[in-house]
């Protein structure tokens, strides 16, 4: 590998005969300082005192005499200033925090680029005045408030910065502005202590002023990590900033020239690989590392995995092969990317979402499903999380109430933390969260799980930090406000990994790679929108205003990442660039323009390969599932036959035999879920049960206009009663259930109206409702008992003809109850409604001596069409011949189900 940039700097200092020990090194980051120390110690022949090595932030901080305040401190102070700025109607804290962060970034840029705040902020106010959306002369109150904020920005800025300066605190841009104002003859490099600026690229005006001040006053040296290939190219983004310094700085115009390096076009091995989706990229990197480790041709000590998308850290750690012993992670995992964060956020949502009706079931189920809550629950006397989730689903609790919580005995103390009886304030929520941390800590200490304990400690610190902030302010009084503050803190705080920074495979983010060189570099997520990050405009200052005032726009931001990308690969021998082939709106678009730039560069053609990697997909045609009836399955079918075949189970078999096996034999029903919207079967149950309750007292009587009309006033109360019986915990006074309740009431009222019309024309006698029938079948070739059972919704007599009625709330068409070909009855699921009607007629005829009857379906969706009558070749009469033909087909079907020779098969659509 070529000499690293830091080695090149030290060699040049040696050439200039500058004693390293007496130098002050100023670097972009502390991390590059650690590597600089390593290179210095390697070349020493005797012990020396370590030279002064500072990050640019610390160096400028020393000049300004200010300490940098934390982001949250700044936000809280900014809100205080904003609240007291005289704006008539100001946002509450939870709304402010969403835009306050952007305002802070703009203030930071304004100060860092030394722009008079008064000018730009008043200019911004004037633009907003021109651009506001109302065309009327008189401004509405909303527009007044909107413009008042922009008009007050300069006052807010002045008040905010002066308060900070009184406290000797500042944000980075303000530290830099004050440092520039304080620059004088005392801030120069001492003749015996040179100042060396190493490896900078994009500097703001304050940093440029400070470095130039030192250069003008002698004994100061600047080393730029730039290749001549980019510096001498007038349009290449990687050299954009350094070309400008060479062109504009008096030091370079009059005295010196920038000395670039020449390593980019030397022979190297470059592989560009497209991999589908983000996680696959980490798996691909894992395989790549495995290959490197086994080939032994690559030094993993001198290898870096650079994650352009830092959220891939967790999957990347899981993908690193176990054989690689030493891995050093030099990037933090943001706390808001951990499962523990989701646990506390869900816990907060549960407490925010509590109402006088209780805790909403969705939030509660989400909390109960969180791995950390399951850990707490399983360590209690009873595993309340699983029990409660089951109860919520089975009992259809839309809300969990204090009363329902009392059924879980022995865990009252834990439940009182999770579901406090009184509504709580932010301080109490933090206290409760700390209690949950203590419970988890006891469990993980017993398990000696050090990683989980580390997570817990970080959140323990975060909650204590949050608690201290709340002591100092009075405007975070609602849980909603603390939610935004908690989210903000968790996004800024990281779980830092402690390792040996100079040994092993390095995993880092793009910015951590500054000034560092590796023999082998693997870069992931090289996609548009990630690298470079594109037009994300986190600023209130419009593009053209930024350009006029010399503030950086997204174009400069792109150039920064382009520089880091090329700098990483310029000295490397092996370069692996990986991108996601599946454009995703949230995770970045197509492959990065940086890749296209490399692929179209004629000078790199001999070294570069481009491939698409995709997982090997082997699709074997899956044979239909076949289950042979033997052993336990045969016994289950016999037991089912003894318990009784219902018309529904038989039509399940006609639909697909595997359906019959899963639903009726294995009893695997659809997942039990809380019904926020009423399920079709529940809807049907309420309609059936309401009709039964309405008509029961009329069984055995003739239906008349009077006794049918008398049912109408009872409909509402009976439907309400059935609702409460079937779906405990729902409120039919509002929302979706009110609509469903009204639909059912309407259905039943329509049905009674239809009945009134019928009794005018016919004599109708009601014989039975919801009558259960059980009949043993005698099938000669089967040596075990077969039972057929069914419940007849209604049996009546119309003008002396017996009629069997089935109610359906789903969709029914006339063709479903008509048959022309008997074979279809046991092979075509479309005829399942006709099959069910014949089953009911058959069961009834076995118990009652009846020569002929009719059967039909009332479809509540199509009541206006009247009764859909069963017909066979247009004949609605079911007589003994019809029933004996049906019996033959029924026996054939049951014989097929019970036959050992015929397996249960999957029907292909």
C-alpha positions in Angstrom: 0.0 0.0 0.0 1.0 3.6 -0.5 2.3 5.7 2.3 -0.7 6.9 4.3 -1.5 10.6 4.4 -0.5 10.9 8.1 2.9 9.3 7.3 3.3 11.6 4.4 2.8 14.6 6.8 5.3 13.3 9.3 7.9 12.6 6.5 7.5 16.2 5.3 7.9 17.6 8.8 11.1 15.6 9.1 12.3 17.0 5.8 11.6 20.5 7.1 13.5 19.6 10.2 10.6 20.5 12.5 10.7 18.6 15.9 7.5 16.7 16.1 7.4 16.9 20.0 7.1 20.7 19.9 4.4 20.9 17.2 0.7 21.5 17.8 -1.4 19.3 15.5 -4.9 20.5 14.6 -7.0 17.7 13.0 -10.6 17.4 11.8 -11.4 14.8 14.5 -10.0 13.3 17.7 -10.0 9.8 16.1 -7.5 10.8 13.5 -5.4 12.1 16.4 -5.2 8.5 17.8 -3.8 7.3 14.5 -1.4 10.2 14.3 0.0 9.2 17.7 0.4 5.6 16.4 2.4 6.8 13.4 4.6 9.1 15.5 5.4 6.4 18.1 6.3 3.9 15.3 9.1 6.1 14.0 10.6 7.2 17.4 14.1 6.1 18.4 13.8 7.5 21.9 11.0 8.6 24.2 9.5 12.0 23.8 6.6 13.9 25.3 3.5 13.5 23.2 2.9 16.6 21.0 -0.2 18.6 21.5 -2.9 17.1 19.2 -6.3 18.9 19.1 -9.4 18.6 17.1 -10.4 21.8 15.2 -13.3 22.2 17.6 -11.1 22.2 20.7 -8.5 24.4 19.1 -11.1 27.1 18.2 -12.9 26.6 21.6 -9.6 27.5 23.4 -9.4 30.7 21.4 -13.0 31.7 22.2 -13.0 30.7 25.9 -16.5 29.3 25.6 -17.8 25.8 26.2 -20.1 24.1 23.8 -23.6 23.6 25.2 -25.5 20.4 24.5 -28.1 20.4 21.8 -31.0 19.9 24.3 -29.8 22.7 26.5 -29.7 24.9 23.4 -33.3 23.9 22.4 -34.7 24.5 25.9 -33.1 27.9 26.1 -34.2 28.8 22.5 -37.8 27.9 23.4 -37.6 30.0 26.5 -36.4 33.0 24.5 -39.0 32.3 21.7 -41.8 32.1 24.4 -40.9 35.4 25.8 -40.3 37.2 22.5 -43.7 38.9 22.5 -45.3 36.7 19.8 -49.0 36.7 20.5 -49.7 33.1 19.9 -46.7 30.8 20.3 -46.4 27.0 19.7 -46.2 24.7 22.7 -42.9 23.0 23.3 -43.9 19.7 21.6 -44.6 21.6 18.3 -41.6 24.0 18.7 -39.1 21.1 19.0 -39.9 20.0 15.5 -38.8 23.2 13.9 -36.5 24.6 16.7 -33.8 22.2 15.7 -33.8 23.6 12.1 -33.6 27.1 13.4 -30.6 26.2 15.5 -28.8 24.8 12.5 -29.5 28.0 10.6 -28.2 30.1 13.4 -25.1 27.8 13.5 -24.5 28.4 9.8 -25.0 32.1 10.0 -22.4 32.4 12.8 -20.0 29.9 11.3 -20.0 31.7 8.0 -19.6 35.1 9.8 -22.7 36.6 8.2 -24.3 39.6 9.9 -27.4 38.0 11.5 -29.4 41.2 11.3 -29.0 41.4 7.5 -29.9 37.8 6.6 -32.7 37.4 9.2 -34.4 40.6 8.2 -34.0 39.6 4.5 -35.7 36.3 5.4 -38.6 38.2 7.1 -39.1 40.4 4.0 -39.2 37.3 1.7 -41.8 35.7 3.9 -43.8 38.9 3.8 -43.7 38.8 0.0 -44.5 35.1 -0.2 -47.3 34.7 2.3 -50.2 32.8 0.8 -53.1 35.3 1.4 -54.1 37.5 -1.5 -56.3 39.7 0.7 -55.1 43.1 1.8 -56.2 42.5 5.4 -54.1 39.8 7.0 -55.9 37.1 8.9 -54.9 36.2 12.5 -53.1 33.0 11.2 -51.0 35.0 8.8 -50.3 37.7 11.4 -48.9 35.1 13.7 -46.9 33.4 10.9 -45.3 36.7 9.8 -44.8 37.8 13.4 -42.5 34.8 14.0 -40.3 35.7 11.0 -40.3 39.3 12.0 -39.1 38.4 15.4 -36.3 36.1 14.3 -33.6 38.7 14.6 -34.7 39.7 18.1 -34.9 36.0 19.1 -31.3 35.5 17.7 -29.9 38.5 19.6 -31.6 37.5 22.9 -30.6 33.9 22.5 -26.9 34.5 21.7 -26.5 37.2 24.4 -28.0 34.9 27.1 -25.6 32.1 26.0 -22.6 34.4 26.1 -23.4 35.6 29.6 -23.3 32.0 30.6 -20.0 31.5 28.7 -21.7 28.8 26.6 -22.3 28.6 22.9 -23.2 26.4 19.9 -20.4 25.5 17.5 -21.0 28.4 15.0 -21.1 31.0 17.9 -17.9 29.6 19.3 -16.3 30.1 15.9 -17.7 33.7 15.5 -16.4 34.7 19.0 -13.0 33.1 18.3 -12.7 35.1 15.1 -13.6 38.3 17.0 -10.9 37.5 19.7 -8.1 36.8 17.2 -5.1 39.0 17.9 -1.3 38.9 18.0 -1.4 36.5 20.9 -3.1 33.8 18.7 -0.1 32.9 16.6 2.3 30.0 16.3 5.3 30.4 18.6 8.7 30.4 16.8 9.6 27.2 18.6 6.1 25.6 18.6 4.8 25.3 15.0 1.0 24.8 14.4 0.2 22.1 11.8 -3.3 22.0 10.3 -3.8 18.5 8.8 -6.3 17.0 6.4 -9.1 19.6 6.1 -11.5 20.0 3.3 -14.8 21.9 3.7 -14.1 24.9 6.0 -16.6 27.6 6.9 -15.7 31.3 6.8 -14.7 31.3 10.5 -12.3 28.3 10.2 -10.9 29.8 7.0 -10.3 33.2 8.8 -8.6 31.5 11.8 -6.3 29.3 9.6 -5.4 32.2 7.4 -4.6 34.3 10.5 -2.2 31.7 11.7 -0.6 31.3 8.2 0.0 35.1 7.9 1.8 35.2 11.2 4.3 32.5 10.4 5.5 29.1 11.6 2.2 27.5 10.6 1.8 24.7 8.0 -1.3 23.3 6.3 -1.4 19.8 4.7 -4.2 19.0 2.4 -5.2 15.4 1.7 -5.9 15.8 -2.0 -4.8 14.0 -5.2 -3.6 15.9 -8.2 -6.3 14.0 -10.2 -9.0 15.9 -8.4 -7.2 19.2 -7.7 -6.2 19.8 -11.3 -9.6 18.8 -12.7 -11.6 22.1 -12.9 -15.0 20.5 -12.3 -14.4 17.4 -10.1 -16.4 17.8 -6.9 -13.8 16.0 -4.7 -11.4 19.0 -5.2 -14.1 21.8 -5.1 -13.1 23.3 -1.8 -9.4 22.9 -1.9 -9.3 24.4 -5.5 -11.1 27.4 -4.1 -8.6 27.9 -1.3 -5.7 27.6 -3.8 -7.3 30.3 -6.0 -8.5 32.7 -3.2 -6.2 32.5 -0.2 -3.6 35.3 -0.2 -1.1 32.7 1.2 -1.4 30.6 -1.9 -1.5 33.5 -4.3 1.7 35.1 -3.0 3.8 32.5 -1.2 3.1 28.8 -1.7 1.3 26.3 -3.7 -0.8 23.3 -2.5 1.2 20.1 -2.8 -1.1 17.3 -3.9 -0.4 13.5 -3.8 -0.4 11.1 -6.8 -1.9 7.8 -5.8 -5.4 7.7 -7.2 -4.4 6.3 -10.6 -2.0 3.7 -9.3 -2.9 0.0 -9.9 -5.7 -1.1 -7.6 -8.4 -3.8 -7.5 -11.9 -2.3 -7.6 -15.2 -4.3 -7.4 -18.6 -2.6 -7.7 -21.4 -4.9 -6.7 -25.2 -4.3 -6.7 -27.0 -6.3 -4.1 -30.8 -6.3 -3.6 -32.0 -4.6 -0.4 -30.0 -3.2 2.6 -29.7 -6.2 4.8 -28.4 -8.3 1.9 -25.5 -5.8 1.6 -24.3 -6.6 5.1 -24.6 -10.4 4.3 -22.6 -9.9 1.2 -19.9 -8.0 3.2 -19.9 -10.9 5.7 -19.2 -13.3 2.8 -16.5 -11.0 1.5 -14.8 -10.8 4.8 -15.0 -14.6 5.2 -13.3 -15.0 1.8 -10.6 -12.4 2.7 -9.9 -14.1 6.0 -9.6 -17.6 4.5 -7.4 -16.4 1.6 -5.0 -14.7 4.0 -3.9 -12.4 1.2 -5.7 -9.5 2.8 -4.6 -7.9 6.1 -7.9 -7.5 8.1 -5.9 -5.2 10.5 -5.7 -2.8 7.6 -9.3 -3.1 6.4 -12.2 -0.8 6.9 -15.9 -1.4 6.4 -17.5 2.1 5.9 -21.2 2.3 6.3 -22.7 5.2 4.4 -26.0 4.3 5.9 -25.2 4.1 9.6 -28.5 2.3 10.5 -26.9 -0.8 9.1 -24.5 -1.1 12.0 -26.6 -3.7 13.9 -27.1 -6.1 10.9 -23.5 -5.6 9.9 -22.3 -6.7 13.4 -24.4 -9.9 13.0 -22.9 -10.5 9.6 -19.2 -10.3 10.6 -17.8 -13.9 10.5 -17.2 -15.5 13.9 -13.6 -16.4 12.9 -12.7 -12.7 12.8 -11.6 -12.1 16.4 -10.8 -8.4 16.5 -13.4 -5.9 15.3 -13.3 -2.2 16.3 -16.4 -0.2 15.9 -15.7 3.5 15.7 -19.3 4.8 15.4 -22.0 4.9 17.9 -25.3 3.1 17.6 -28.0 5.8 18.0 -30.2 4.9 20.9 -33.3 5.4 18.8 -32.3 2.4 16.7 -32.5 0.0 19.6 -35.4 -2.3 20.7 -35.1 -0.9 24.2 -36.0 2.6 22.8 -39.1 1.1 21.1 -40.0 -0.4 24.5 -40.0 3.0 26.3 -41.6 4.8 23.4 -44.5 2.3 23.3 -44.7 2.5 27.1 -45.0 6.3 26.7 -47.6 5.9 23.9 -49.7 3.7 26.2 -49.7 6.4 28.9 -50.4 9.3 26.4 -53.2 7.3 24.9 -55.1 6.7 28.1 -58.6 8.1 28.2 -61.5 7.9 30.6 -62.4 4.6 28.8 -59.0 3.1 29.7 -55.9 2.1 27.7 -56.5 1.6 24.0 -55.9 -2.1 23.1 -53.6 -1.5 20.1 -51.0 0.4 22.2 -51.3 -2.2 25.0 -50.9 -5.2 22.6 -47.8 -3.5 21.1 -46.3 -3.0 24.6 -47.2 -6.6 25.6 -45.4 -8.0 22.5 -42.2 -6.1 23.2 -39.3 -8.5 24.1 -38.4 -6.4 27.1 -41.9 -6.5 28.5 -42.0 -10.3 27.9 -38.7 -10.5 29.8 -40.3 -8.6 32.8 -43.5 -10.6 32.6 -41.9 -14.1 32.5 -40.0 -13.2 35.7 -43.2 -12.5 37.6 -45.5 -14.8 39.6 -47.7 -15.1 36.6 -46.8 -14.4 32.9 -49.3 -11.5 32.7 -48.2 -10.3 29.2 -49.3 -13.5 27.5 -52.5 -13.9 29.6 -53.5 -10.3 29.0 -52.9 -10.4 25.2 -55.0 -13.6 25.1 -57.8 -11.9 27.1 -57.8 -8.8 25.0 -58.2 -10.8 21.8 -60.7 -13.3 23.1 -62.8 -10.8 25.1 -62.6 -8.2 22.3 -61.5 -5.5 24.8 -61.1 -2.3 22.8 -59.9 -0.7 26.1 -58.1 -2.2 29.0 -59.6 -0.8 32.2 -58.6 -0.7 35.9 -61.3 -3.2 36.5 -60.0 -5.7 34.0 -56.5 -5.4 35.5 -57.6 -6.6 38.9 -58.0 -10.2 37.5 -54.2 -10.6 37.4 -53.2 -11.4 40.9 -49.7 -11.3 42.2 -48.4 -8.7 39.7 -50.2 -5.6 40.9 -47.0 -3.7 41.6 -45.7 -4.2 38.0 -49.1 -3.4 36.5 -49.4 -0.2 38.6 -46.1 1.0 36.9 -47.2 0.0 33.4 -50.8 1.2 33.8 -50.9 4.0 36.5 -54.4 4.6 37.9 -54.0 8.4 37.9 -52.9 10.3 34.8 -49.2 11.0 35.2 -46.9 13.9 34.4 -43.5 13.6 32.7 -41.5 13.3 35.9 -43.7 10.4 37.1 -43.3 8.7 33.7 -39.5 9.0 34.0 -39.7 7.6 37.5 -41.8 4.6 36.2 -39.3 4.0 33.4 -36.4 3.9 35.9 -38.3 1.3 37.9 -38.7 -0.8 34.8 -35.0 -0.4 34.1 -34.3 -1.7 37.7 -36.5 -4.8 37.1 -34.7 -5.5 33.8 -31.3 -4.9 35.5 -32.0 -7.5 38.1 -33.0 -10.1 35.4 -30.0 -9.4 33.2 -27.5 -9.3 36.1 -28.7 -12.8 37.1 -28.2 -13.9 33.4 -24.8 -12.0 33.2 -25.9 -10.4 30.0 -23.4 -7.6 29.7 -24.7 -6.2 26.3 -28.2 -5.7 27.6 -26.9 -4.2 30.8 -24.9 -1.7 28.7 -28.1 -0.8 26.8 -29.9 -0.3 30.2 -27.2 1.8 31.6 -27.3 4.2 28.6 -31.1 4.6 29.0 -30.7 5.0 32.8 -28.3 7.9 32.1 -30.7 9.3 29.4 -33.7 9.3 31.8 -31.6 10.9 34.6 -30.5 13.6 32.0 -34.1 14.1 31.0 -35.1 14.4 34.7 -32.6 17.1 35.3 -33.8 19.1 32.2 -37.3 18.9 33.5 -36.3 20.4 36.8 -35.0 23.5 35.0 -38.1 24.2 32.9 -41.8 24.6 33.4 -43.1 24.1 29.9 -42.7 20.4 29.6 -45.8 19.6 31.7 -47.5 17.1 29.3 -46.4 13.7 28.3 -46.8 14.7 24.6 -44.0 17.3 25.1 -41.7 14.9 26.9 -42.2 12.4 24.0 -40.6 14.8 21.5 -37.8 15.7 24.0 -37.2 11.9 24.6 -37.1 11.2 20.8 -34.7 14.1 20.3 -32.4 13.0 23.0 -32.4 9.4 21.9 -31.6 10.4 18.3 -28.5 12.4 19.5 -27.2 10.0 22.2 -25.3 6.9 21.1 -24.4 3.6 22.5 -20.6 3.8 22.2 -18.6 0.7 21.7 -15.3 0.4 23.5 -12.5 -1.3 21.6 -8.9 -1.1 20.6 -9.0 1.7 17.9 -5.7 0.6 16.3 -6.3 -3.2 16.0 -8.5 -5.4 14.0 -11.1 -4.9 11.3 -12.5 -1.3 11.5 -16.2 -0.6 11.1 -17.0 3.1 10.8 -19.2 5.8 9.4 -18.2 8.1 6.5 -17.1 11.0 8.7 -15.0 8.8 11.0 -12.8 7.9 8.1 -11.3 11.4 7.8 -7.5 11.4 7.5 -7.3 7.6 7.7 -6.1 5.3 5.0 -6.6 1.6 4.7 -5.3 -1.1 2.3 -8.7 -2.6 1.8 -11.9 -0.5 1.9 -15.5 -1.8 1.7 -18.1 0.9 1.3 -21.8 0.0 1.6 -25.1 1.8 0.5 -23.5 3.8 -2.3 -26.9 5.0 -3.5 -28.3 8.3 -4.5 -29.9 9.9 -1.4 -27.4 8.2 0.9 -24.0 8.9 -0.7 -24.4 11.8 -1.6 -27.4 12.5 0.5 -29.1 14.7 -2.1 -31.4 17.7 -1.7 -32.5 17.2 1.9 -33.0 20.8 2.9 -33.0 21.1 6.7 -33.1 24.9 6.7 -35.5 27.8 6.7 -33.2 29.8 4.4 -34.1 29.5 0.7 -31.5 28.2 -1.8 -31.0 31.5 -3.6 -30.5 33.4 -0.3 -27.9 30.9 0.8 -26.1 31.3 -2.5 -26.2 35.1 -2.3 -24.8 35.1 1.2 -22.2 32.3 0.6 -23.9 29.8 2.9 -23.5 26.1 1.9 -26.3 24.5 -0.1 -27.0 20.9 -0.8 -24.5 21.2 -3.7 -21.6 21.8 -1.2 -22.9 19.0 1.0 -22.7 16.7 -2.0 -19.2 17.8 -2.6 -18.2 17.1 1.0 -19.3 13.4 0.6 -17.8 13.1 -2.8 -14.4 14.2 -1.3 -14.7 11.7 1.6 -15.6 8.9 -0.9 -12.7 9.6 -3.3 -10.2 10.2 -0.4 -11.1 6.8 1.0 -10.3 5.0 -2.2 -7.4 7.0 -3.5 -4.6 5.1 -1.7 -6.4 1.7 -1.1 -5.2 -1.4 -3.0 -8.5 -3.2 -2.8 -11.8 -1.3 -3.1 -15.2 -2.9 -2.7 -18.2 -0.6 -3.4 -21.6 -2.1 -2.7 -25.0 -0.6 -3.5 -28.7 -1.5 -3.2 -30.2 -2.5 -6.6 -33.7 -2.0 -5.3 -34.5 1.8 -5.2 -36.4 2.6 -2.1 -38.1 6.0 -1.4 -37.1 5.9 2.2 -33.6 4.3 1.9 -32.2 6.0 -1.1 -32.6 5.7 -4.9 -30.7 4.1 -7.7 -26.9 3.6 -7.6 -25.0 6.7 -6.8 -23.6 9.1 -9.4 -20.2 8.4 -7.8 -20.4 4.8 -9.1 -21.4 6.1 -12.6 -18.4 8.5 -12.4 -16.0 5.6 -11.6 -17.5 3.4 -14.3 -17.2 6.1 -17.0 -13.6 7.1 -16.1 -11.4 5.8 -18.9 -8.3 5.9 -16.6 -9.9 3.4 -14.2 -11.1 0.9 -16.8 -8.3 -1.6 -16.3 -8.9 -1.9 -12.5 -12.7 -1.9 -12.2 -15.3 -4.6 -12.4 -19.1 -4.2 -12.0 -21.4 -7.1 -11.1 -24.9 -7.6 -9.7 -25.0 -10.2 -6.9 -28.3 -11.8 -6.2 -29.2 -14.8 -4.0 -29.4 -18.1 -5.7 -33.1 -18.7 -6.3 -34.1 -22.2 -7.1 -37.8 -22.8 -7.7 -38.9 -26.4 -7.8 -42.5 -26.8 -8.8 -44.2 -27.7 -5.6 -46.3 -30.8 -5.9 -49.9 -30.5 -4.4 -50.0 -31.5 -0.8 -51.3 -35.0 -0.2 -52.2 -36.4 3.2 -52.8 -40.1 3.4 -55.4 -41.2 6.0 -53.5 -43.4 8.3 -52.5 -43.5 12.0 -53.5 -40.4 14.0 -55.2 -38.7 11.0 -57.5 -41.6 10.4 -58.4 -41.7 14.1 -59.1 -37.9 14.0 -61.4 -38.4 11.0 -63.3 -41.2 12.8 -63.6 -39.0 15.9 -64.8 -36.1 13.8 -67.4 -38.4 12.1 -68.6 -39.5 15.5 -68.9 -35.9 16.7 -70.8 -35.1 13.5 -70.3 -33.6 10.0 -71.9 -30.2 9.7 -72.9 -28.8 6.2 -70.2 -26.2 6.6 -67.5 -28.8 7.2 -68.6 -30.8 4.2 -68.6 -27.7 2.0 -65.1 -26.9 3.3 -64.1 -30.3 2.0 -65.7 -29.5 -1.4 -63.8 -26.2 -1.6 -60.5 -27.9 -0.9 -59.8 -31.0 1.2 -56.8 -29.4 2.9 -59.1 -26.6 4.1 -61.3 -29.3 5.8 -58.1 -30.8 7.3 -56.8 -27.5 8.8 -60.1 -25.9 9.9 -62.2 -28.9 10.9 -59.7 -31.6 11.9 -56.8 -29.5 13.2 -59.2 -26.7 14.3 -56.7 -24.0 13.1 -59.0 -21.0 12.8 -58.0 -17.6 11.7 -55.9 -15.7 14.2 -57.9 -14.4 17.1 -57.9 -10.7 16.8 -59.6 -7.8 18.5 -62.4 -6.6 16.3 -62.2 -2.9 15.8 -64.2 -3.4 12.7 -66.7 -6.1 13.1 -65.8 -9.5 11.5 -68.2 -11.1 9.0 -68.9 -14.1 11.3 -69.6 -11.9 14.3 -71.9 -9.7 12.3 -73.8 -12.9 11.2 -74.0 -14.2 14.8 -75.6 -10.9 16.0 -78.2 -11.0 13.2 -79.1 -14.6 13.8 -79.3 -14.3 17.6 -81.3 -11.1 17.3 -83.8 -12.8 15.0 -84.1 -15.8 17.2 -84.8 -13.6 20.3 -87.4 -11.5 18.3 -89.3 -14.4 16.9 -89.1 -17.0 19.7 -92.4 -16.1 21.3 -94.2 -16.5 17.9 -93.1 -20.2 17.4 -96.1 -22.4 16.9 -98.4 -19.5 15.9 -99.7 -18.0 12.8 -97.9 -14.8 11.8 -100.2 -11.8 11.5 -99.9 -8.2 10.7 -100.3 -7.4 14.4 -97.8 -9.8 16.0 -95.2 -9.0 13.3 -95.7 -5.2 13.7 -95.2 -5.6 17.5 -91.6 -6.8 16.9 -90.5 -3.5 15.3 -90.2 -1.4 18.5 -88.1 -4.2 20.2 -85.4 -4.4 17.5 -83.1 -1.6 18.8 -83.0 -3.0 22.4 -82.5 -6.6 21.3 -79.6 -5.7 18.9 -77.9 -3.7 21.6 -78.3 -6.6 24.0 -76.8 -9.0 21.4 -73.9 -6.6 20.8 -73.0 -6.5 24.4 -73.2 -10.3 24.7 -71.1 -11.0 21.6 -68.6 -8.1 21.7 -68.0 -7.2 25.3 -66.1 -3.9 25.7 -67.4 -2.1 22.6 -69.2 1.2 22.6 -72.1 1.3 20.1 -72.8 4.9 20.8 -70.0 6.2 18.5 -67.6 5.4 15.7 -67.6 2.3 13.5 -69.7 0.2 15.9 -72.5 2.8 15.8 -72.6 2.4 12.0 -72.7 -1.4 12.2 -75.3 -1.3 14.9 -77.5 0.9 12.7 -76.9 -1.4 9.7 -78.1 -4.5 11.7 -81.2 -2.6 13.0 -81.9 -1.6 9.4 -81.5 -5.2 8.2 -83.9 -6.5 10.8 -86.5 -3.7 10.2 -86.4 -4.5 6.5 -86.9 -8.2 7.2 -89.9 -7.4 9.3 -91.3 -5.2 6.6 -90.8 -8.1 4.1 -92.6 -10.4 6.5 -95.5 -8.0 6.7 -95.8 -8.0 2.9 -95.7 -11.8 2.9 -98.5 -12.3 5.6 -100.8 -10.1 3.5 -100.6 -12.7 0.6 -100.0 -16.0 2.5 -100.8 -17.9 5.6 -97.5 -18.4 7.4 -97.1 -20.6 10.5 -93.8 -20.5 12.4 -92.8 -24.0 13.4 -89.2 -23.8 14.7 -86.2 -21.5 15.2 -82.5 -22.4 15.5 -83.4 -26.1 15.9 -80.5 -28.5 16.2 -80.8 -31.9 14.3 -78.5 -34.9 14.7 -78.8 -38.0 12.4 -76.7 -41.2 12.2 -76.0 -42.2 8.6 -75.7 -45.8 7.6 -73.0 -46.2 4.9 -72.5 -49.9 4.4 -68.8 -49.8 3.4 -67.8 -47.9 6.6 -67.4 -49.8 9.8 -67.5 -46.8 12.1 -70.4 -44.5 13.0 -71.1 -41.4 10.9 -73.2 -38.5 12.3 -74.7 -35.6 10.3 -75.7 -32.6 12.3 -77.0 -29.1 11.5 -78.9 -26.1 12.9 -81.9 -25.0 11.0 -82.3 -21.2 11.2 -86.1 -21.3 10.7 -88.8 -23.8 9.7 -92.3 -22.5 8.7 -95.3 -23.5 6.8 -96.6 -21.3 3.9 -100.1 -22.0 2.7 -99.7 -25.6 3.9 -96.2 -26.2 2.3 -93.3 -26.7 4.7 -90.4 -24.3 4.1 -86.8 -24.4 5.5 -85.1 -21.0 5.7 -81.4 -20.2 6.1 -80.3 -16.6 6.8 -77.1 -15.3 5.2 -75.5 -11.9 5.8 -72.9 -12.5 3.1 -73.2 -12.3 -0.6 -75.6 -14.8 -2.2 -76.7 -15.1 -5.8 -79.7 -17.1 -7.2 -77.3 -19.4 -9.1 -75.8 -20.6 -5.8 -79.1 -22.3 -4.9 -80.0 -23.8 -8.3 -78.7 -27.1 -9.5 -79.0 -28.8 -13.0 -76.2 -31.3 -12.6 -76.1 -33.3 -9.3 -72.3 -34.0 -9.8 -71.6 -30.3 -9.3 -73.2 -30.5 -5.9 -70.2 -32.3 -4.4 -67.5 -30.9 -6.6 -68.3 -27.2 -7.1 -68.0 -24.9 -4.1 -70.3 -22.4 -5.9 -73.1 -24.7 -5.1 -72.3 -24.9 -1.4 -75.5 -22.9 -0.5 -77.7 -25.5 -2.4 -75.8 -28.3 -0.6 -76.4 -26.7 2.8 -80.2 -26.3 2.1 -80.4 -30.0 1.0 -78.6 -31.1 4.2 -81.1 -29.2 6.3 -84.1 -30.6 4.3 -82.6 -34.1 4.6 -82.1 -33.8 8.4 -85.7 -32.4 8.9 -87.3 -35.2 6.7 -85.5 -37.9 8.8 -87.2 -36.7 11.9 -90.6 -35.6 10.5 -92.8 -37.5 8.0 -93.1 -35.0 5.3 -93.7 -35.7 1.6 -92.5 -32.5 0.1 -91.1 -29.2 1.1 -89.3 -26.1 -0.1 -86.0 -24.5 1.1 -84.4 -21.1 0.5 -82.1 -18.4 1.7 -82.9 -14.9 2.8 -79.8 -12.8 1.9 -79.9 -9.6 4.0 -77.8 -7.8 1.4 -80.5 -8.5 -1.2 -83.8 -8.6 0.8 -85.6 -6.7 -1.9 -85.2 -9.8 -4.1 -87.1 -11.9 -1.6 -86.4 -15.6 -0.9 -83.7 -17.3 -3.0 -85.5 -20.7 -3.4 -83.6 -24.0 -4.0 -84.5 -25.4 -7.4 -83.5 -28.5 -9.3 -84.1 -28.1 -13.0 -86.4 -25.2 -12.2 -88.5 -27.3 -9.8 -88.6 -25.7 -6.3 -90.2 -28.8 -4.6 -88.0 -31.1 -2.6 -89.7 -34.5 -2.5 -88.6 -38.0 -1.4 -86.9 -38.6 -4.8 -84.9 -35.4 -4.4 -83.8 -36.4 -0.9 -82.9 -40.0 -1.9 -80.8 -38.6 -4.8 -79.1 -36.2 -2.4 -78.5 -39.0 0.1 -76.7 -40.9 -2.6 -74.3 -38.0 -3.3 -74.0 -37.2 0.4 -72.9 -40.8 1.1 -70.4 -40.6 -1.8 -68.9 -37.4 -0.4 -68.6 -38.8 3.1 -67.2 -42.1 1.8 -64.5 -40.1 -0.1 -63.7 -38.1 3.1 -63.4 -41.3 5.2 -61.8 -43.6 2.5 -58.3 -44.7 3.3 -57.5 -45.0 -0.4 -58.2 -41.3 -1.2 -55.7 -38.9 0.3 -56.7 -35.4 1.4 -55.4 -33.2 -1.4 -54.8 -29.5 -2.1 -57.0 -28.2 -4.9 -55.2 -26.0 -7.4 -57.1 -22.9 -8.4 
